[in-house]
Amino acid sequence: MKRTQTRRFKKLTAIFTAVVMASMLLSCTGKEEDKNLIVPENDVKKPVVMFSPMEKTAPDVENTARSAADKTIVMAEEKLGVNVEYSTYTAENYQEKTYDEVSLDRVRNHMDDIYLLNPDTIQALGEEDILMDLSGLENAKNLRGIVKTANTINGKLVAIPQEVVAYGLFINKDMFDQYHLELPETPEDFLECCRVFQENGIQTPVGANRWWLETFVLAQGYADLYNGGNTEAEIKALNSGEKKYSDYMRPGFEFLQEMIDRGYIDAGKAYVSEAIEAEGPDFLAQKTPIVMAYWDAANTETAYGNPDFEMLVIGFPSSRGQMPVMPMTGFAVGVGSEHTEDAMATLNEMISDEALQVYTETNKVISPSKNVEVDCIPALKPLNDKIKENIFVLGSNAGMKMEQWGNTCQVVRMLLNGATVDECMNEFDRLQEEAIKK
């Protein structure tokens, strides 16, 4: 499919909300219309309704993300005799409501069967116990551990993605070479690169939007938590209140504040900007050397797939070096689904190794199945190498009582709007206390 995918999965809290542009219905294949008034019973296909975003941002561009999912859906339809009907989100139809807000409403009111959900929505609905437990699906046994960890709530696997969304820094390697800069590993390295760019006339080295700056914060805050060998104990301490999320988040927020103070990020512009739409043109025009985005933005013509320069996608700066950030979107089935049995069977086929191989090869993404891999494009190799080494942080983790991706995004927006770092940390303390009380 971001946020996801995106991203594709976007909000990915952004990864998705930012790229949703148009609605679509899945059309029938081109068979001759049956002119008989009475349709034989065995020709009637069982309906399954799916709610998802539409990711195509331009009508004349091939949408590989959508076609990849469609291929797996067709495989399920042919095997099971179902007909998957799309119900899609479009911003123009819902006006001020985000995709997440609409998703929450539709699941709670049992309006569809299968839903494509962002991380914060998965956590909210899972806590309400209105998503089916998918752990019993036959093909769930093939999932990577990271997928199960991120989407398990109270012992139930409530969502499964068709790809693992990874966020990274998109780097104009030509501009780094022009100024003899090494690719940044640590926050200090990153600030030095920005200083050099600015001193050479690049006024704002980092192109940012209102959704994805939390990736810097999460990479720095959770580098040790997810890579220090003590993850389970640390999360337990956070869930009990023994440890504070604010202590993890403070270094990343101080880093963002320093970038704002030095003019490396335009906070005012970022606060009101949608993802890719705002920073994308300057990055492609080689006016901005650094942006952040999700994995698939490097593959598709709708984002950064065909730049006129050498592009690399690397992890975010952290104390442990370049760090990918991986939030987890996923398909879920509502407990109140009208066609629960058929929806579960359809999702099971969509996550089979056979279907995920098709999806992965079409979309060139990271598969949620431990049995499926595909070669990535050269630009993505630095990010992919880290992930293969199990070096990353989770941008969403349903095992944490306080939701991560959406909450961090909103607190970052407070910073962009003028709040102090201390005020942002107080907000994390409030959110943590609220989550523990639930």
Buried (B, 14 or more C-beta within 10 A) or exposed (E): BBBBBBBBBBBBBBBBBBBBBBBBEBEEEEEEEEEEEEEEEEEEEBBBBBBBBBBBBEEEEEBBBBEBBBBBBBBBBEBBBBBBEBBBBBBEEBEEBBBBBBBBEBBBEEBBBBBBBBBBBBBBBBBEEBBBBBBEBEBBEBBBEBBBBBBBBEEBBBBBBBBBBBBBBBBBBBBBEEEEBEBBBBBEBBBBBBEBBBEEEBEBBBBBBBBBBBBBBBBBBBBBBBBEEEBEEBBEEBBEBEBBBBEBBBBBBBBBBBBBEEBBBBBEBBBEBBBBEBBBEBBBEBBBBBBBBBBBBBBBBBBBBEBEBBBBBBBBBBBBBBBBBBBBBBBBBBBBBBBBEBBBBBBBBBBBBEBBBBBBBBBBBBBBBBEBEBEBEEBBBBBBBBBEEEBBBBBBBBBBBBBBBBBBBBBBBBBBEEBEBEEBBBBBBEBBEEBEEE
